[in-house]
Amino acid sequence: MAKYGSKESGAAMFRWPARPGLLLLPAAGVVCAIGMWAQSAVIRVNVNLVRIVATVKNRAGQLVGALNREDFEILDNGVPQEIAVFERQTDQPLSVALLIDVSGSTAKDLKYETDSAARFIRVLLTQGNPKDQVALYAFDDEVWLVHNFTHSASLLEAELKKVRGSAGTSLYDAIWLAATEGLETREGRKVIVVVSDGGNTTSSKNSHQALQAAQLANAVIYPIVDLPITNDAGRNVGGENALTFMAQGTGGRTFFPSSGPQLDKAFDDIIAELRTEYLIGFYPHGVPPVKDPFHRLQVRLRSPELQVSARNGYYGDADSFSGSAEDRISVSPEKSSPRKK
């Protein structure tokens, strides 16, 4: 169980994995390596595919999975784009980071939450793509990886039974960590499911940093907000709003179950949406240079009777590059990941 944090500090302090050391090369090899690096550092090639995972519902809230490419319209910073990739009810493998809040405020509901999460994992992994995988994280004032990505539901269920927590809640740190250290390098569709009461007390990251990390990882966030207090006067409404903000920014949806059966239904609804998704891709074209690295996306439907949920943007280059807009677009720009100090 890889754990990130220090109980003594009273705040979540991550211990990051060591980076690989430098490989010593002969002088000729160094020159060659530098030359190759220099070429890769300056060349801009307009072949970066922006991927969008979208779900569509009718006015009754029912999922719609039979639309065609021509039913969708994509705008990148207001510029219409040609859809190059379209998959209906895509079977691309899923990587799901399941985050369980085990802080003191969720203690009374933790047993039912873990049991419900175990049922979710079992259905997801036994009835879907054999390449689907789930990683399990837990967080209180620390964040730790309970089990890395696996297709084994039994292994994850066994680990769920062991999770325990204490005071403090590093909610935003947990989302940030799952996105940067867990999902960012994985292929296929990527999802973060968070089970929490929405409280956040010990994170060093804020909600905007957590959202940015999820967007850079192309991950969709589905918060399931446990409501131990139903009276607005005692609830952490700010935390609930932050989770809703992050879900909307990535194309996910927030659930507010008030009972055990509703928690099961929230997990069932997430599975239904994951199995009725559209995968849409485009190569950015005609987008003028901008100072803001965040490209705002609009996914529209031809029919006014339908509603679509999809992420609201992606990060591209925003430097002083003097070439054309097509030359400078980069979906996965070089960046320096913020690290815990």
Secondary structure, 3 states (H helix, E strand, C coil): CEEECEHHHCECCCCCCCCCCCCCCCHHHHHHHHHHHHHHHHCCCCCCCEEEEEEEEECCCCECCCCCHHHEEEEECCEEECEEEEEECCCCCEEEEEEEECCHHHHHHHHHHHHHHHHHHHHHHHCCCCCCEEEEEEECCCEEEEEEEECCHHHHHHHHCCCCCCCCCCHHHHHHHHHHHHHCCCCCEEEEEEEECCCCCCCCCCHHHHHHHHHHCCEEEEEEECCCCCCHHHCCHHHHHHHHHHHHHHCCCCECCCCHHHHHHHHHHHHHHHCCCEEEEECCCCCCCCCCCEEEEEEEECCCCEEEECECEEECCCCCCCCCHHHHCCCCCCCCCCCCC
